[in-house]
Amino acid sequence: MRYEFRRIGDGRQAVLRETKRAVTPFGGLVVLLELMRRHQLVEKVRELLPFRYASNRAIAPEHTLLAFWLGVAVGARRFAHLQMLRCDEALRSLCGVRALPSDDTVRNFFARFGPAQIEHFFAALWRWHFAQLPARACVLDLDSTLFQRYGTQEGAERGFNRVRRSGRSHHPLLVFVSEPALVLHGWLRAGAAGGGAVEFLTEALSRLPATWSVKGMRADAGFFDQRLLELLEARHLPYVIVAKRQGHLQEQVRRITAWTPVDPATAVAEFVTQLGAWSRARRFIVVRIRLPDPKERRLLEVPGYEYRIMVTNRQESPEWLWRHYDQRAAIEPRISELKSELGADGFCLQKFYPTEAAFRSVLFVFNLLGWVQSMNPGAGPQRRPATVRSTLLTCGAIAGRSGHKMVLYLSQSWGGLSARMPLLQRILSPPIPTSPK
């Protein structure tokens, strides 16, 4: 088949033809696949999955999950988008699987998950995943977000919603490990759900290997809860949590006369007080920020300033604590990336627990992309998933054969093999042993 046309730029003739050779736009996925192979991820998934298929002709469940991960990594934001991989013969040959699943096959895979299967599989997968990473002292950032839901989905309820006041939503909880940002744990909750932070954080801490340590935790006012503070103090975990606006705390702020300037627009102070239902007094840090419009009024009836109050059990200076908490702002873009670039809010099924299984699988893709970047420490700050997709995973490639071996020819105009070889070599090189000290 042949079609002649004229190029839009210079008007010269060109020809369209077909080729029977297998072509893929995702040749760069070889880096992600090699990372999985190096750490035997597919074998670990096969071991941990709580179910198997009886039919010999069915696509193996671990291969179905692998296809879902790859689809999310290259830009799928709905189950229907996974069809683009099913017709990619070059990618199928690169993976070494008999077939790639359809979107219905992936839906049926997640439909097998109930609460017991989710806890059995994802808890063990996360423990294994973090055990593969170099141990470090980390800071945990606790946060929540909203997933807008349309139609009829189990657990989608009317709750706090800035975008659609009467709209239904899910209200997930997330906890991140900072620098580089990785998701330690995630819950999908009903839209009207509140609380549960104590149980959630207890589960999250159980997923960290014994070689990791927590040097701090940060959270916004949604987690200002006596039970959570007691849990952190019982585990001797340092925390900085924004306090809710309460009359007693506002009165304490009004009494402050000694402010320590941090910069021309910011000053800090501190006080110790015990709220009515609390079992003990705690330290509070107050940050006063000068507003650009002196007529604007915020938390307190003092014109020209905005006040932020934080509770903490740390002993550092108020200036250090303010800067320490301010670094938590880096987590907000990560939540945006999960939703806008990995479709964490897009893979929705009618049943709640299958939707949560898909949600947690997307979180694992986020960690995989962060894991790949950690193999290249000279690449600078952690990049967005869309940036990793366009610069690393996307590469035109043609599948061929050399004797009995499958060969994938990566296009040089997309960086080719030479641009990815240093990262492949780091993935394949064994980790440098560290001293027990």
N, C-alpha and C positions, 0 to 999 in steps of 0.2 A: 504494500500500500504506500502511496506517495501523495504528498500535497505540496504544491509550490505557493509561495507567498513572497511579499516584499517586506523587507525589514523597515520598521517604523522610523528608525533613526536616519538612515542614509538612502532608503528606497531601493537598495540592491536586492537581487533575487536570493531566496533561500528555499530550502527543501525540508519538509518533515518526512521522516520515515519511522518505521517501527523496528524494534530489536527484540529478539527472543532471549537475550541475556538478562539475567536477574540484576536489577538495579535497586539501590536503596539510598535515600537521603540521610540515613542515620548510621553511616559507617563508624562514626565516632563512638557509638555505644560499645565498641570493643573494649574501651577503657573500663567502663562500668562492669561489663561482663567478665573481664579479666580479674577485677577486684573481687567479684563474687566467686569466681573459680578458685582464686588463690586462697580464699578463706572458707571454701566449701560451703557456701551459703545455701545452695539448692539442696545439698545433702542434709544440712541442718534443718531446713524447712520440712523436708520429707520425714525426718525423724520426729519433729515436733507436731506436725499436723494431727489433729485428733480424729481424722477420718481418712479412708481410702475409697477408691472407686472399685466396684465389683467387675465392671466391664473391661475386658482387655483392649477394646478399641477406644476407650475414653482417653482423652488427653489427661495426663497425670496431673493431680491437683497442684503439685509444686511447680509444674510448668505453667499452669493457669495463673498462679500468683506471680510468677516471674514475668509473664506477658503483661499483667496489670502494672507491675512496677515499671517496666520498660515503657509502656504506653504513657503513664503519668510523667515519666522523666522527659519524654520527647514532646509533651504538650497536650495530651488527652485530658479533657476536663469533664467529660460525660462518658458513660459506658458505651454509647454509640460511637464515640471517637476511636475506640479500640479496634474498629474494623480496618483502620488504615494499616495496622500491623499484620492483620490476617492475610492480606494479599501481598505482603513483602517477602518474596521468596529468598532474597539475599539475606535478610535479617533472620529468617527461619534457618537457613543454612549456617549462618554465623552462630546462632544459639545451639545448633545441633539437636533440634527437637523434630519430632515427626510432623507436627502441625502446630500452628498458633491458634488460640481459641477465638471464637466469635464473642460478641458482646453478651449474648444470651448465656453462653457457657460461663463467662465470668460472673454474671448475676447469679446463676445457679450455684456457683462455688461459694459466694458470700452468703447465699441463702441458707447454707448448712450451719452457719455460726449462730449459736445461742450464747447466753451469758457464761455458761461453763466452758464452752469451746474458746470464747474470746479470752477468758482469764488463763486457761491452760496454755494456749498458743502464744499470745502476744507477750505475756509476762516472761515466759522462758526465752522468747526471741529477743526481747530487749536486754535481758541479763547476758545472753550470749553476745549480743552486739557490743555492749559496753565493755565486756571482757576482752574484746579484740582491740580496743583502743588503748593508747598509752594512758596509764593512770595519772591523775592530776588532782589538785585541789581546785574545786569548782565553786561557782556562785550559782544558786538556783533563783530563777525568776518565775513567779507564779502569776498567771493571768487568765482571763476568760475572754470569749468573743461571741459573736452571734452569727448563726447561719440562717439566712432567710429561706423559708420553705413555702412552696406553693402546692396546691392540691391537697391530697390526703396522705400524710406520712405519720406513722406512729411516733408519738412523743413530741411532735411539733405542736406547740401551744402558744397562746398569747401571753407575753411577758413584757419586760422592759425592751423597747425597740425604738431606736432613734429614727429609723428610716420609715417604718410602717407601723403606726401606732396600734392598729388592730390586726397587724399581720402575725402569722404564726412563724415560729423559729425553733431552732435547737440552740442550746447555750453551752458550748463545750468548755471544759477546763483544760488548761495546758500548763506544763512546767518545763522550762528550758534550762539547759546547762549552757552557761555563757562562755564565750571566747574559746573556740568558735561555737556558735549557737547550734545546739542539738536538742531535739525533743526527748526529754526523759520519760514523760508519761502524758497521756491524754484520755479524757473522759468525754463522751458525748452525752449531754444531759437534755432533759426536756426544756422547752423554752421558758417555762415559769419556775424552773428549779432554782433553788438557792441553797447555800450551805454545802456541806459535804467536803469542805476543804481539809478537815482533819483526816478523814478516811482516805481522801485522794492523795495527800502528801505522804501519809504512811505507806501507801502502795508505791508511790514514786521512789521513796528512799529505799525500799526493798529491792528495787531494780538496779541500784548502784552496786558494783562489785566491792568487795572488802578493801581492795587496793585504792579505791577512790575516797576522797574526803570532801566534806562540804565546809567551805570557809565563810559562807554567808547565804542569806536568803532575803529577797526583796519582793514586795507585793504592794498593790494599790489598796485603796480604801475598801474595796469589795471583800478583802480578807482580814479586816480589822475585827477580830473575834477573840474573845477570851480563851476559848478552848484551843484555838490554833496557837496562841502565844504560850499557853501552858505546855503544849506538845513540843514546841521548839525549845523552850527552856528546859524541859525534862531531858531532851536529847542533847543539850548544851550546844545548840546551833545558834550562831549569831544572826540577828534579823534586823531589818529596817522595813517597817510597814507604815503606810500612810494612814493617819487616823481619820475616822469619820467626824463630821461636823456636829459636835455636841456642845450644849450650853456650858457645861463645866469647863471644858477645854477652852472655849472661846473666852470665858472669864479669866482663865489663867493667862492667856495670851495678852489680854488687856492690861494685866498687872506688870508685864515685863517692861523694865526701864533700861536694862543694860543690853545693848545690841552690839555684836561684833561684825564690822563690815567685812565682806568677802570681796566685793568689787563695788564700783559706784552705784550699781542698781540693786545689790543684794546684801542682806545682813542676816545673821543667824543668832539664835539664843536657845536656852534650854531651861527646863524645869522638871521637877519630879512630883507626881500626883497619883492618887488612887481613885479610880472611878467607882461608882456606887456598887456595882455587882462584882467587882474584882476582888481577888483574894490578897493582893499586895500592890504596893505602889510601883510605878514604872517610870522610866526616863523618857521624856519627850523632847524632840528637837523642833524648833520653829524656824522657818525660813521666811523672811520678809522680802518681797520683790516689788520694786517701785514700778508702777504702771506708767505707760507713756502718756495716758490721759488722766490728769489728777482728779477729774470729776467722776471717773468710773469707780464703782464700789463693788466689792466682791464678798469674801467670806465674812469679814467683820465690818462694822460700820465705821471704818476709818478711811477717809478718802485718800486715794493716791497709792495704795499698797494692796498687794495680794499676799495672803498668808497660806503657808503649807505646814501642816503639823504631822510629825512622824513619831511613832513609838519605836523604841529600840532597847536591846539589852547589851549593845556594844559600848566600849569604853573610849573609843576614839573621839576626837574633837568634833564639834558640830559642823565645822567647815568641811572636814574630811567626810563625814557622814552624808552631807548634802551632795558632794561630788560623787560619792559612791552610789547613792540612790539615783542620781541623775543619769548614770550610765545605763540604767534599766530602760531608758528610752530606745535603745537599740533593739529591744525585743518587739516593739510595735511593728516595724517594717517586716520582721520575720513572720508575724501573724498575717500581715497583708500578702506576703509571698505565698504562704500556704493556701490562701484563698484565691488570689488572682492569678498565680502562675502554676500552681500544682492542683488546683481544683478540689481542695479539701472539702468545700461546701457543695460540690457538684455531683458527687457520686452518691446519689440518694435512692434508696429502695423504700418500698412501702413499710416494711417491717423495721423496727428500731435496731435490733441487734445486728442484722446484716449490714445496715447503714453504718453502725459503729465499727464493724470489722473493716469495711472499706475505708472509713476515716482513719483508723489506726494504720492501715496499709499505706495510705498517703503520707502519714507522718514518718513512716519508715523510709519512704523514698526521699523525703527531705534530709533524713540522716545519712542516707547513702550518698547523696550529692555533697553533703558536708564532709563525709569520710573521704571521698575522692579528692576534694580540695585540700584536705589535711595532708595528703601525700605529696603535695607540692608547696612546701612552706615558703618558698621564695615568690609565690604568686601574689602576695599582698593580702588585703582584707578579704573576708569571706564574701563571695560574689552571689548575686541573686540566682535562683534556679533558671530563670530565662536567659541570663548571661552565660551560665554554664552550658545550657542547651545550645545556644547559638555559636559559642566559641569552641566547644569541645565535642559535644554529642552529635552535632549536625555536620556531616561530611559526605558528599556524594561518593558512592562506591559501586563497583561492579563485581559480581561474583563470578568466579571462574574455577578451573581445575588445573592442577599440575600433577599428572599421574593419578595417584589415589588420594591426593590431598585437595581439600577445598581451599581456594585462594580468594581473598577479598582485596581488590585493587582500590586503594583510597586515592581520591583525586588530589593532586598536588595544589590545585587552585583553592582548595578548602583547607590547606595546611598539610594534608596527606599524613603519611606515617611519621615523617620526620618531626612534625610538631607534637606528636603524641608519644613518641618513643621515650623521651625522658621520664614521663609519668608512668608508662608501662614498666620501665626498668625499676622505678621506685616501688611499684606495687609488687613486682616479683622478687625484689631483694628482701632477704630476711631482716626482721627488726634487730636493731643493735641491742644486745643485752644490757640491762642496767644493773648497777650495784644494789644489793639489798638495802644499803644505807639510804 
